[in-house]
Amino acid sequence: MTGATRFDYDLFVIGAGSGGVRAARVAAGFGARVAIAESDRPGGTCVIRGCVPKKLLVYAAHFRDDLDDAAAYGWTGEATFSWPTLIANKDREIARLEDIYRTLLKTAGAALIDGHATLVDRHTVRVGGRSVTAAHVLIATGGQPFRPAIPGAGLAITSNEAFQLPALPGRVLIVGGGLIAVEFGGIFNSLGAKVTLANRGEQILRGFDDDVRRHLHDEVVRKGLDVRLHSNLTRIERRADGTLVAALTTGGRAELVEVDAVMFATGRRPAIAGLGLEAVGVALDAQGAVSVDEYSTSSVPNIHAVGDVTDRMVLTPIAIREGEALATTLFGGRRVAIDHRNVPHAVFSQPPVGTVGLSEAEAVVACARIEVYATTFRPLKYTLSGRNERTLVKLVVDEASQRVVGAHMVGPDAPEIIQGLAIAVKAGLTKDQFDATVALHPTAAEEFVTLRELRKVDSGN
């Protein structure tokens, strides 16, 4: 506790997303007087227009393949898909989760204030037509989709609007090659749309292991996505009949693509507009993120930031841990910093990706010499249906210590499997310990403890 009774609150949180809500609840649990302001809906990006609704749409998309495969297992019958039904059911579930977030804050004793909050000075926040004071202020406003500054950009949607489309577009152009792009590409494609994915880079999923990138690219193309690499969108126009015409330059060749919707999946930026950060001296980095130290404190000692607004690691579980660590540091009697190493990542593409630790390229830099174990195979589920889809599993090992420093998978259940392997990688287990683990058969996960195909790579240092 701060003991600073001259303030209305010990902690005022701006943003009721995953990180802000966790910080508010934990701080209130320590006895702090807490208020939290939200200009939209409690739950933030992940719950309202991110991870949760996206995963629900991914589930819907998977039924297409499941229904196709069912015939090989003796099932027959016709099925039709209704986009409005899916969206209505999704909206009902998101509303339920929003109510849970409101209840959690109320139960914890944190006051929820609806409205946009702005810093007046380092201890004063104006929200809902009134000003309140706080010993500490937490910025937890998350991120927002980035729209490139091209002619006609306003005609495009982002992931925000994709969740509320009144109908499934028949033809979709997705601009970008990151996880949001490939996830929505898979969703729209499997639900029946013709999807073109235009990525300006040399491959999709920049920052992931190169084998993962290549393998996923091949699989999504096999599933019907039209992936254009080295491709740039230069303008969008709308015709009288409502058709959108997108001007693409792919590999130096210009073309016009007619679609019903253009979706920007070109990254996200910290949501800092209108917060008054610059006026009170909060330092921002070159990308507009709040600069913080290892304890999530900004350049102003009583102003803090967690989650996507800091752009350290844009993941909901990280925001939650950062929020809890900050509350513990401020009010729990001990200083807690978050370890951002060996954090598992998932891409809910089709097939999905799970990864933890170092990519092969990163390991080559970090280790003197590495060992790479990898294999691909057709999942057992597809042997009867004949589906031509292959799974990739890969381990990256530091040769000197024999520690497994990276685990990567593309295939059914990859995120679920990698969550378990993340414990092993975080704990620093060795390849011998992986090999000594009895395989659980028949599963895809067993491949990680039976890998024998070895390739050695020198760092060159």
C-alpha positions, 0 to 999 in steps of 0.5 A: 500500500502507498498510504497516500490518502491525499489521492482518490485512488492508490491505482488508476488503470486506463484500459480494461483489457487482459493486462489492466483487469489483472493488475486492477484485481490483484492490486485490489486484493492487496488492499489498494484503492483501485479504479479502472476506466474503459472507453469501449467494452471490458475485456479488451482486444483479446476477449472482444475482437481478438483471440477469443472470437477469432478462435470461435471462427477458427472452430467454425472453419475447421468443420469444412475439412471435418465434414469432408473427411467424415465420409471416409469414416462412414458418415454421410449427410448434407451440411450448410453454413450460415455466417449470420448464425455464427456471428450471432452465436459468437456475439452472445458468447462475447457478451457473456464474457464481458459480463464476467469481466465486469463481475470480476472487477466488482467482486475484487472491489475495483471501481469500473468507470465507463469513458475515455480517460486522459492524463491531466498531470502525473497524478490526475486523470479526467474521465467521464466529465470528472477528474480523479487523482491517483498515486499510481497510473497504469496505461493498459490501452493495448493496440489497434490495427494499422492502416497503410496510407494508400488511396482508398484505404478507408474502403478496407476493413481490419480484424476489428470489422471482420468480426461484424460483417453482415455476410461472408464476402465471396472474394477477399483480399487480405493484405499482410503475411503475419499471424492475423493474415494467415488466420483470417485467410484460413477462416474465410477460405474454409467458410467458402470465400475465394481468398487472395493473400498479398504479402510484401515480404519474401515469405509469410510469418516473418520472425518464425522459424524458416521451416515453419514458414515454408511448411505453412505456406505450402499447406495453405496454398494446397488448401486453396489460398492464393498467396502472392509474395513480394506483393504490394497494394497501391490503391483501392477503388469502389465501382458502382456495383459495390465491387472493390478493385485493388491495384497490386504490384507483385514481383514487379508486375501490376494487376487489378484484383476484383474482390468484395472485401479488402482486409488490412492485416498489416500489423498493430500499433500501440493505442495511445491517442488522446491519453495525454502521455506526451504532456506529462512527460511519458517517453515513447519509443520510435514506434509510439509504444510506451517505454518502460523498464523491467518493472513496467515503469515509464519515464515518469516514476508513478506512471506505468504501462503493461501489455501491447501498449508497450510493444514488448511482446504482443501476447495476452498471457504476457499482458496478464503476467505483466499486470500481475507483476506490476500490482505485486511490485507496487502493493504486494511487498516484493518486486517482480519482473517478467521473464520474456524468454521461452514464451510459447506462441500459437498461430491458429492457421489451418493447419495451426502452428505452435512454437516455443524457444529459439528458431533455427536462425536465432539459435545459430546466433546464440549457440556455437553449434546446434543440432536440428531434428525434424521430420514431416508426416501425414497425420493418422486421421487423414490416412482413411480420407486421403487428405494430402496434408503433412505435419512438421515437427522440429527440435533445435538443440544446443550441441554443447549443453544438449539443451532443447532451445527450440520446439516447433510444430505445424499440424493439427493440435500444434498449440496444445502440444507445444504448451506442454513442451514449453514447460520442458524448454523453459526448464532447460531439459536436454535432448537425452531427457526428451529421448528417455521419455516414453512415447504416447502412441499413437499421437502426433506429440510422440514424434518429439520424443522419437526424433532421430534425423540429425542435421548439425549447423555451425554458427560461423563465429 
